[in-house]
Amino acid sequence: MDYKKEIERLKKELSVTVVAHYYQRDEVFELADITGDSLELARKCKEDASEWIVFCGVGFMGQSVKVVAPEKRVLMPRIACCAMAKMIDGTCFDDSVAYMVEHGIKKEDIFPITYINSDVSVKAKVGEMGGLVCTSSNAYKIIEHALESNKKILFVPDRCLGQNFAISMGLQSCVIGEGECDVQSSDIICFNGFCSVHQLFTPKDVAFFRQKYPDIKIAVHPECDPSVTALADFVGSTSQLITYVNSLDADQKVAVGTEYNLVHRMREKNTYVLSSTKPECPTMNETTLEDLYTTLKSIEDNAPINEIEVDAHTREYAKLALDRMLAIK
């Protein structure tokens, strides 16, 4: 079967929009109507006129669409689970709050922030406590806002993102479960989660490229370890990395520390992946053309598969956390 041809037919005949995250494999990404990073996609899906959204990404992204646009029917060709998002659930979040309370911080003096790369149940817990969501592109503003409360910031689930922004803002941080976490003297208390792909990049990789190409630029995502971001010329979110790389002269060499599928689409020449191994997200790459076709065909057959549902209580508080973020300019 020519899956590409059938997908194009179904897209024309159905009230459906195919959405793909930047990390999707090329053949899927190229057939999407909307592409972008996780929050950008949720916003665009909310504004989209189609009845159906077929989201090619990982589970928390489909959940975010359902939270901000509950009227949409959201299907996912694969409900793949982001490894970082899987590291924390509602119970782990409660345990982190309990840890801070046990070490002398009152619950009402905790300001929780969750990275958007988290399950909707965690976003709801954060929303109930008066906290909010952040992305890698707006974390600085979100943390600045949280500091105005004079509360201790609990940052989940990505320790690297929390630590990197603490360093850039001159703040103290510690990680629960990583040595002694002094919550009393720290401004940001981080959950011990991480992105398995961005952990592949090391200072040795930076040193290798600097030695081989003395004038090279190093650009990395803030999900990388602080030991790597400290050596970079530029640190930014997915969309910020794209803008930065595209702004460079064509002859300027750049090594980029983020997911492979994104890097190799950035520009044709003088762009390298900052790793000796292929930093490909396994869950983002689960979705195939056959999966996309099967999902679209299920709509045509009036037997939709892999539909994302979020209960009313969870959606209410997760939406609060997201709305609070969107209100900060």
Summary of the structure (lengths in Angstrom):
residues: 329
radius of gyration: 20.2
end to end distance: 48.2
largest distance: 62.7
contacts: 1178
relative contact order: 0.17
helix: 44%
strand: 17%
